[in-house]
Structures are given as structure tokens and as C-alpha cells.
Amino acid sequence: MLKRGYKFRLYSTSEQEILFGQYAGVCRLVYNLGLEQRRDWWRLFKANTGHSISYASQCRELTLLRAELEWVAAVSIIPQQQALRDLDKAFGDFFGGRADYPTPRKRGVNDSFRFSGRDCQWRKLNNKWAVVTLPKIGEVKFRLTRGIPGTIKTVTLIADALGWHVVFSTEFEHAAEQNFKPAVGIDRGVVHTVALSDGRFMDMPRERLNVLDRRARKQARKLAKCKHGSNRRTVAKALLAQTNRTRKKARVWRPCLRGGSKFAPFTPALVEINGCTPGLERPRSPFGRTPGVIMPPPVAWAGGSGCRRRRSG
């Protein structure tokens, strides 16, 4: 089984965006309350009940909380339970030595909430548009840029600098063909972004990054000429902030660092990534500080401590 996510831009109404903010805020509250309970009150809970705090016990207390607070009950219980599930997984990763101790979620950083796939249905309007039905929110329109194959497992709504997006996490059967091509080594350099063991080099699209830099400088000059407190200054400041967002530039350099379409002309049977120290130049390498790693096919992403590895085949 192969798992894959498909992200689309949402075109919601102003009322729906208010609901999105309310859902994200309540889910952050539930997550942070659950974290505080596990961090500060686990001894008292175990002394009174004889059991440790678990996902099931916190779900039962969530039901009591929803009965007391109407504004919490106004939000669907599904994303609140998903937040508690994320918290339970975070503690499992911490005690398993795979992650640091969980930290509270913050507004503006963790603006997201998730539904299970069986509770959300989507339908196609035409070749460019589709709608997804969310519990207690209704139908939300999104730009359909590609198909959504497989079985939808979860539906996540995320807010970033470019607005609200919906992510469909799917699962489908995939049989990788055996690759008999030779192995290739990859090393991240300074002059060239990526150097291959066969003598080839890959560079980031500097032209597009330079376009964004020139646009930001032009908008900054325009902002400096605007009067403080005016509507023109508010609009100019918002445009400059949108251009300077890291996510916008990341759309340019991230596919190059991770391979992207440049890996399409050749698909070696074995990829070896040499260790490197991040932070020598910007943008930061996604490979992280890791020793040389040998990875066989099939195509997939595998995460480790501070590294991302690409397996091709």
C-alpha cells in the first residue's frame, strides 16, 4: 500500500473562514489541555483511578467538557478527537525515543484540524472545480488541479500564508517495478546545489528566486512611501508579507533539493546520500546532519532523526 497526500487551495466564504478559525482554536485548546493534564496531573490521576492517562480516558473527559461548554460543543467532535490522537502519538514517539517532549500548539503556527476520511465526501463540479463536505461546516469549494486516486483516509484543513488549503491523505495499491539501473551517489555542495557521482550537477532555479527578491524590494520601497495608518499602507504591507513568506520561496527550492522532476530522466536502482552539515548556506538542506545512507527502491519518502531520505526505483 502506498500513502500519498493531495493539497488543494480552498475558496471559502467569509463565514466559512470564521468557522475554520473557530475549529482550529478549539482543537488547539483540546490539545493543550490534554498536554497539561498528562504533564502536570498524571500522578494524581493514577492515584485516584489506578490507571495512567490514555487516549480513551481523555476522550471520555472531552465528552464531559463538551456538555459544559457550548462553544466547544459547537465544533464537531471528530477534529477534537483527532487532536487527542495526535497528542497520544506524540507521547508515544517521545517515550519511544523518536521525538522530543511534546510542546503546546500556538496560534498562527498550528492553524489546522483534521477529519477522518469516512466523514468527508467530495464531488467534482467540472474539470477545474470541486467541493468537499465537512461536518457542521457544509460544502467548501476548492480548485481541482489533479485527480484524487485511492481511498481517502483523512481530510486536513491547513492555514498558511496563501490562505486555507485542504489535504486529502489517500491510500492505494502500488506495485513498484524492479529497477536494474546502476547506483548513484548524491552530495550537496556549495557551488552547485546537488552533485551526482556520475559527474552531473543540479542547481536551484535562481531566476525565480531573484524574481521574488526583486518583487519584495519594489514592494518595500512602495511601503516606505505610504502614510502611516492609511489603507494603502495596510494593503502594501500585506502584499510585502505575502511575498516574503518562506512558503512561497520554498515552493521553488524544495522540489530541487528533494529531487523533484529533475530525478525523472534517471531512476537509479540505488541512491547513496553523503553526510553533510546543514546551515552552511540558505535554503537549508532537507537531508540534515546524517551519515552516508544507502537506500533501495521503491519510490517513497522515509523520515529519520533530522533527515529526509529519498528512495527511488
N, C-alpha and C positions, 0 to 999 in steps of 0.2 A: 504494500500500500504506500502511496506517495501523498504527502500532505503539502498543500500549496495555498497561499493567500492571494486574493484579488482585491485591490484597493480602487475605489471609485469616489469621485467628487460628488458630494450631496448638494442639491439645490433645494433647500428647505425654505419654508416661510419664516417670518419673524417670530410667530407664535411657537413654531416647532423648535426654533433655536433656543427660545426661553426654556422649553421643556428639556432640551438637551443639556443645558447648563444645570437645570434642577436635578436631572438624573445623575450627571457626573458629580455634583456636590453631595448628594445623598450617598452615593456609592463610596466616595472618599470618606464620608463620616462613618459609615459602617465599617470600612476597612480600618480606619484609625482607632475606632472604639474597640474593635476586635484585637488590634495590636496592643492597645493599652491594657486590655484585660489579660492577655497572655503574658505581658511583660511585668505587670505590677500586682496582679491579683491571682496568679496561678497557685500560690501556696494556700491562700485562704479558700479558694475553690476546691482544692484537693482535700483540705482538712474537713470541709463541710460535706462533700459528696463522696469522697474516697476515689474519685476519678480525676484524670487530667482533662484540661480544656481541649476540646476537639472541634472539628468542623460541625459535627452533628449537634453538640451541645450549644454552640454559638448560633446555629440555625434555629434552635428552639427558643433561645432568648431573643432572636431577631423577630420572631412572631409576636412575643410579648411587647417588644418595643414598637412594632407597627400598630398594636392595639392601643397604645398610649398616645402616640404622636400621629396626628392626621397627615401632616406634610410628609412624613416618611411612608405612610400607607398609600399616599397618592402616587408614589413611584412604584413601578412594577417590582415584585419581589425577586424576579429572575436575575437582573443585574446585581442586586444586593447579595444574593446567594453566590453569584459568580465572584464577587469581591471577597467574600469569606473563603471561597475555594482558592483564590489566588493567595490569600494570607496563609492558609494551611499548607499550600505548596511552597511558599517562601520559607516557612519554618522547617519544612521537610528538607529543603535544599540546604538550609543553614546547618541543621544537625547532621546532615549527610556530608558536610564539608565541601559543598559545591557552590556556596554563595555566602556573602556576608550577612550579618544580622539584619532583619527587615527594618526599614525606616518608614516613617509616616508619609502618606501621599500629600502632595501640595497642589494648591490651585494654580492653574497656568502651566503646570508641568505634567500632571496626571489627569488631564481632562479626557476621560474615556470611560466607557461602560460597555458591557458585553451581554448578549443574549445567546441562548442555545439555538442551534440551527432549526430544530423542530418547531420553535415558537415564532419563527420569522419566515415569511414567504415573499418571494419576489416574482414579478412578471414583467415581460417585455412589452413596451408600448410601440416602439418602432425600432429601426436599425440604430438609432442614436440614444434613445431614452428608455428608462425602465423605472419601476417603483418597487420599494420594499416596504412591507407591512410590519410595523413594530408594535408590540403590546403597549396599550394605553397611550400611544402616540399617533398611530394611524399610518397612512401611506406617505412615504417620503420619496421624492423624485431624485434620481441620480443619473449621471452621464454614463451610458453603457459604451465603453471603449473596446470591450472584448467579451467573449463568452465566459460563462462560469460552469465549467465541467465538474462532474463528480457529485458527491453527497456533501451538502453544507453541514458542517459540524457546529460552528459558532459564527455569530454576526457581531462585529465590534464597531462601535462608533468612536472616532478619534478626532480631536480638535488640534489643529496646528496653525502655523502662520497663514496658510492659504485657505482656512475655513474647516468645516466639518467634512469628514470622509467616512465611508463605510468600508469595512474589510470583511470579506467572506472567506472563512477558512474552510477549505474543502479537502476531501479525501477520495482518492480514486486509484484504481488498479494501474500499475505501470510496470512493464517488463523491460528492463534495460538490456539491450543487445550487448554481446561480448565484444570488447574492443581489443584489436590486435595491433594497434599502432604503438610506436615507441614511447618511452617515458620522456618527460621534460621537467627541468628544474626551473623554479621561479624565484627571483630575488628582487627585492625592492631597493632601488637606487636613489641617487640624488639628482644626477643629470637627467636620467630617464626614470620614469615612474616605475616601470617593471622591466627587468632584464630576464630573458629566457636563456636556458643553457645551450640552445642551438644557435645563439648569436643574434637573435631578433630582439627588438626593443618595442615597448608600448608606452605611449605618452598620453597624458591627460589632455582633453580639449581646451587648451589655454585660451583659444579665441573666445569661446563662450564665457569663460570666467572673466576675461578682460572686458567683455561687453557689459557684464553685470557690475564690474567695478566702475566703469565709465558712467553707467547709468546712476550709480549711487553717488558719485561725486557731483554730477549735474543736479540731482535732486537735493543734495546737501547745500549747494550754492543757492538754489531756489528757496530752500527753507530759511537760509540766513537772511534773505531779503524780505521775508514776510513779517508782518507786525505781530507782536506777542499778543495772544488772546484772540486773534482773528480766526475766522473759519478757514481761510486759505492756509494759515499755518497748521491748523489741525489736519487738513487734508494732505498737505505736503509732508507733514511728519509721519502720517500713516503710510504714505507711499514709500518714503525712505525706509521705514521699519520693515515693510514687506520685502523690499529689495535686499536689505541687509540680513534677512533671515538665513540662518545656516542651512535650513532645509532646502531652500531654493538652490543654493550652490551645491549642496550635497547631491542633488539630482544630476548634476553634471559630472562630478568627480567620482562619486561612489560606484557607478557601473564600471568605470575604467579600472579602479583598484580591485574590484571583485571579479574582474574578467569581463562580464557582460557580453556584448555582441562580438567583441574582439576575440573571444575564445571560440566563436562559432566556426571559423575556417579550419581550425585544427582541434581535434579532440583526442589528446594523448591517452594512452591506457593508464599511465601513472603520472602523478604530479607530486613533486617534492618542493616544499617551501622552506627556504633557508631562514634561520632566525634573524631577527632584526630588532633594533631598539626604536620604539616609536617616539615621536616628539621632535625628531631632528628637522622636520620640515612640516609644513601645513599644506593640504589637509592631512590629518593623522592616518597612518596606515591601519586598516582593519585587521591585519594579520597579528598585531600585538607583539608582546615580548615572549616568544616561544621558540624552543629549539627546532631543528630541522625535523619535519614531519613527512612521512610517506603515506599517501592516501590512494587506495584503489578505487575503481568505479563502483557504483553508478553515480549519475549526476545527483548531487544533494548538497546541503549545507550542514556542517557539523560544528557545533559550538564547543569551546573549551574555556579554560580559565584565561580570559584576556586575549582570546584569539578567535579568528573565524577561518575555517578551512574549506576549500572548495574541492569537491571530488567530481571528476569529470569522467565521462565514459559513454 
